[in-house]
Amino acid sequence: MPNYQLVYYNRRGRAELCRLIFHAAGVPFEDIRLDHTKGEWPGEWKAKCPFGQLPVLVVDGKMLAQSKAAARYLAREFNLAGKTSWDQARADMFIDEFDDISTELYKISHEKDEAKKAELREKFNADTLPRHLGYLENLLKENNGGDGYFVGDSLTWAGLGIVNVYDHLGGTDAPFANFPLLAGLIKRVRAHPKVAEWINARPQTPF
C-alpha cells in the first residue's frame, strides 16, 4: 500500500473531506497538521507545495495539490467515487455544489466589515442556503426515493461531502429542519462505523 500523508493546518477546512475519505475507507495515513504560530507554515512546506498553498496530499513522496483533486483521487483509489462513469460524474456534480455552499460561507467568514458580514449572513440564511439545500433534497429524492444515497446504492464521497457541509454549517440539525431526506442521509453517513469513529476521535478544532 502507498504511504499517504495529508498536510494542512490544525483545523478541518479544505482537508477534512480527504480525512473523511481515508477513515471511511479504513486506510491509514499521516495527518500532518502545521502550526503557523510555531513557524511550521510557511516553514519548509510552502516552497515544496505545487501552488504554494495547503492542503497537499503526498503519495509515496509525490505531491498532489488542490483539495478537490486530492479528494477525487482518494475516492477513486478507495472505491468511493461511484461504480459507473455516470455515477462518478454525478458524485462530482454534488461535490461541486457543496463547494458553492462553502464558497459563500468563506465569503462571510473573511468579510472584515461587521455590518457587511451581518448582511451577507442574513442573505445566506434566508435565501442562499435554503435554495441550495432544496436543490439537493430534490436530487436525493430522485435516487430511490431519497432513503439511500446521492449516487447509486452505496456510500460515495458525495455522501461524505454533505457531512462536511453539515460540519461547516456548525454541526447542528437546524439548517436541515425543512429537508428531512438530507437530514436522514447525514445521520446515516455519520453513523457509518468508521466515520463515526473518526468524528468522535478527531481533534476538536475550528472548521
C-alpha positions in Angstrom: 0.0 0.0 0.0 1.3 3.5 -0.8 2.4 5.8 2.0 -0.1 8.6 2.4 0.5 12.0 4.1 -2.1 14.8 4.2 -0.7 18.2 5.1 -2.9 21.0 6.3 -3.4 23.3 9.3 -4.8 22.1 12.6 -8.4 22.6 11.5 -10.9 20.9 9.3 -11.3 23.3 6.4 -10.3 22.2 3.0 -8.6 19.0 4.2 -11.5 17.4 6.1 -13.1 15.7 3.1 -9.9 13.9 2.4 -9.7 12.8 6.1 -13.3 11.5 5.9 -12.5 9.5 2.8 -9.4 8.0 4.4 -11.3 7.0 7.5 -14.4 5.7 5.7 -12.1 3.5 3.6 -10.2 2.4 6.6 -6.9 3.4 5.0 -4.1 4.6 7.3 -2.4 8.0 6.6 -0.2 10.5 8.3 -2.3 13.5 9.3 0.2 16.3 9.3 -1.2 19.5 11.0 1.1 22.6 10.7 1.1 25.3 13.3 1.9 28.7 11.8 2.4 30.1 15.3 5.4 27.8 15.6 6.8 28.6 12.2 5.7 25.3 10.7 4.0 27.3 8.0 5.3 28.6 5.7 8.5 27.0 7.1 9.9 24.4 4.7 6.5 23.4 3.2 5.4 26.5 1.2 8.3 26.2 -1.2 7.6 22.5 -1.7 3.8 22.9 -2.4 2.9 22.9 -6.2 0.9 26.1 -5.8 2.4 27.4 -2.5 -0.7 26.6 -0.5 -2.3 23.8 1.5 -3.7 21.2 1.7 -1.4 18.8 -0.2 -1.7 15.1 -0.5 1.7 13.3 -0.5 1.7 9.8 -2.0 5.0 8.0 -1.8 6.7 11.3 -1.8 4.8 12.8 -4.8 2.6 15.8 -4.1 -0.9 16.5 -5.3 -2.3 19.9 -4.6 -5.9 21.3 -4.7 -8.3 19.8 -2.2 -10.9 18.5 -4.6 -8.3 16.9 -6.9 -6.8 15.2 -3.8 -10.2 14.0 -2.6 -11.3 12.8 -6.0 -8.1 10.8 -6.4 -8.6 9.2 -3.0 -12.3 8.4 -3.7 -11.3 6.7 -6.9 -8.5 4.7 -5.2 -10.7 3.5 -2.4 -13.9 2.8 -4.5 -15.8 5.7 -3.1 -16.2 7.6 -6.4 -19.2 5.8 -7.8 -19.5 2.4 -9.6 -20.1 3.7 -13.1 -18.8 6.6 -15.1 -22.3 8.2 -14.8 -22.3 7.7 -11.1 -18.8 9.2 -10.8 -19.9 12.3 -12.8 -23.0 12.7 -10.6 -20.8 12.4 -7.4 -18.5 15.1 -8.9 -21.6 17.3 -9.5 -22.6 17.1 -5.9 -19.1 17.9 -4.7 -19.1 21.0 -6.9 -22.4 22.0 -5.4 -21.1 21.6 -1.9 -18.1 23.8 -2.9 -20.6 26.5 -4.0 -22.1 26.5 -0.5 -18.7 26.5 1.2 -17.6 29.4 -1.0 -20.4 31.5 0.3 -19.5 30.6 3.9 -15.9 31.6 3.3 -17.0 34.9 1.9 -18.9 35.6 5.2 -16.1 34.5 7.5 -13.5 36.5 5.6 -15.5 39.7 5.5 -13.9 42.4 7.7 -16.7 44.8 7.9 -19.1 43.6 10.6 -22.1 45.3 9.1 -21.4 43.8 5.7 -20.8 40.4 7.3 -24.1 40.5 9.1 -25.8 41.4 5.8 -24.1 38.5 4.0 -25.1 36.1 6.7 -28.7 37.2 6.7 -28.9 36.7 2.9 -27.2 33.3 3.2 -29.5 32.0 5.9 -32.7 33.4 4.4 -32.1 32.7 0.7 -28.9 31.1 -0.5 -28.7 28.1 1.8 -32.4 27.1 1.7 -32.2 27.3 -2.1 -29.2 25.1 -2.4 -30.5 22.6 0.2 -33.8 22.5 -1.8 -31.9 21.5 -4.9 -30.0 18.8 -3.0 -33.2 17.5 -1.3 -34.9 17.1 -4.7 -31.9 15.4 -6.3 -31.6 13.0 -3.4 -35.3 12.1 -3.7 -34.7 11.2 -7.4 -32.4 8.4 -6.3 -34.6 5.6 -4.9 -36.9 8.0 -3.1 -34.1 9.6 -1.1 -33.7 6.8 1.5 -30.3 5.8 0.4 -27.5 7.9 -1.0 -27.0 10.7 -3.5 -25.4 8.3 -6.0 -26.1 4.6 -6.6 -26.9 2.3 -3.7 -23.8 2.7 -1.5 -21.6 5.4 0.2 -19.6 7.6 -2.1 -17.5 10.7 -1.4 -20.7 12.7 -2.2 -22.3 11.3 1.0 -19.1 12.2 2.9 -19.2 15.7 1.3 -22.7 16.5 2.7 -21.4 15.6 6.2 -18.6 18.0 5.6 -21.1 20.7 4.7 -23.1 19.9 7.9 -19.9 20.5 9.9 -19.2 23.7 8.1 -22.7 24.9 8.9 -21.9 24.4 12.6 -22.6 20.7 13.1 -26.3 21.2 14.0 -29.5 19.9 12.6 -31.2 23.3 12.4 -30.3 24.2 8.8 -31.8 20.9 7.6 -35.1 21.1 9.6 -37.1 21.6 6.3 -35.1 19.0 4.4 -35.8 15.6 6.0 -34.2 13.5 3.3 -30.9 15.4 3.6 -31.1 15.2 7.4 -31.6 11.4 7.1 -28.7 11.0 4.8 -26.4 12.9 7.1 -27.5 10.8 10.0 -26.8 7.6 8.1 -23.4 8.6 6.9 -22.4 9.9 10.4 -23.5 6.6 11.8 -21.2 4.6 9.5 -18.9 2.8 12.0 -15.6 4.1 10.6 -17.0 7.6 10.0 -18.5 7.7 13.5 -15.2 6.6 15.0 -13.3 9.4 13.3 -15.9 12.0 14.2 -15.7 11.0 17.9 -11.9 10.9 17.9 -10.8 13.8 15.8 -9.2 16.8 17.3 -11.7 19.5 18.4 -10.7 22.4 16.2 -12.5 25.2 14.4 -13.8 24.3 11.0 
